[in-house]
Amino acid sequence: MILDKKEVKREILKRFRDLNPDGDYVLPRRWLEDCCLRQMTPPRRTVVDAALRELLAGGILEERNSGLGRLELTEKGALLIL
């Protein structure tokens, strides 16, 4: 079970690392809900929200809204994980 904000951020970035390098580094926001939120009790869900806010505020991810919400790895994020 994911317990803290640091683990959530690691899991999100790991997922980007696992994506096909020839494609876009984009994840549906729904993945975050499926992967992290199902494993957590309601009080812990705030941890996921806080981790995502930090990744967005730090310029590591950008949020794209084309239909469903999407999380895109930025150039700064790519330099961090690749």
N, C-alpha and C positions, 0 to 999 in steps of 0.2 A: 504494500500500500504506500502511496506517495504521502509523505508527511509534512514536508516543509516547502517553502517558496523556492529555495535553491534546487531541490529535487525536481520541482515542476519545471523550472527553467531548463534544467539539464535534459529532461525528457523531451521538451519541445524542441530544443536545439538538436538533440540526437535524432529526432524524427526528420528534421531538415537534412541532416548529414546522410541519412539513409535514402534520400530521394535520388532519382536518376539524374546524374549531372548534366545530361543532354536536354533535360526538360526544364521547366520553370521551377523555381524553389518557392512553391505556393502550397499551402495546406488549407483545406476548408476549416473554418472556425468550428464546424460541427465535429471535426476530429478531436479537437481539444475537449469538447464536452463529452464525447464518447470515451476518450482515453482517460482523462483525468477526473472529470466530475463524477462519473459513475462509481469510481472507487472511493469517493470521499463522502463523509457525512456533511450535512448542510453547514455546520460551523467551519469546516475545513475548505469549503468551496471558496470562501473569501481569499484563501491562500492562492488558489488558481488565478482569481481575478487580479490579485496584487502582483503575482509573477508576470502575468501577461502585460499589465500596465507598465511594469518596469522595463520589459523588453521593448515595448512600443516607445516609451519615453526615452530610452537609451538609444533609439535609432537602429536597433538590431532587427526589428520587425516593423512592417507597415501593414496597416489594415486596409484592405481593398474590398469594396462592396459592389460586386457584380452579381446581382441576384442574391445569393447567400453570401454571408461574410467570408472573407478569405484573408489569410495571414501570409504575407510575402516576406521572404528573407531579403534584407537590404544588402547593399554592397558592404557596409560596415559589418553586418552580421555574417556575410560570406567570408570575410577576412578573419573573423573570429573563429569560425568552425571548420573551414576548409583548409 
